[in-house]
Amino acid sequence: MKLPLAYYGNPVLRKKASRVEGIDDELRQLVADMIESMDEYNGCGLAAPQVHRSISLFVTRIPHRDENDQIVSGEARVYINPKVLSYSEEVWALDEGCLSIPGLRDAVVRPMAITVEATNLEGKTFTEELVEFDARVILHENDHLNGVLYIDRLPPKQKKAIENHLREIKKKYS
């Protein structure tokens, strides 16, 4: 089932998400609905707060290039109670957008590589080392769990330039 999005201005996007305490059928259904919603909204990640659930969970489907250099959809991944264990000192800037902030994209500086630990839907803890775009998606979604939006990572001058657009989003979706 496609879930309704929380848009910029909704307080759920600014709240620190609660830890997931157990994996049950309700959580499995939420994950299935989040993956369906992420795909329907054409996102490569979706955090639970973006669908009005303030819990520490996000899903991703990060596109990649195949052997013919074509961009293909990645596999759906689930991150429950994720924790970023390390960040590279090397950083890079790339335009980011967010399903909760439609119509905006801006360059955000993030670490080039990270190590993340999380639990999957089977209840198993895993650790991954991710680089470049994959790391960026994880950091973006993980920020949502801490009440942080990518626009909060913009320099003041960039943020000032988008204030009118943000006001319009707030007005349209509140």
CORDARA-V909384 format. One line per field, one symbol per residue. ss: DSSP state (H for helix, E for strand, C for the rest). A space follows every 50 residues. Layout:
ss: ???
This chain:
ss: CCCCCCCCCCHHHHCCCECCCCCCHHHHHHHHHHHHHHHHCCCCEEEHHH HCCCECEEEECCCEECCCCCEECCCCEEEEEEEEEEECCCEEEEEEEECC EEEEEEEEEEECEEEEEEECCCCCEEEEEEEHHHHHHHHHHHHHHCCCCH HHHCCHHHHHHCHHHHHHHHHHHC
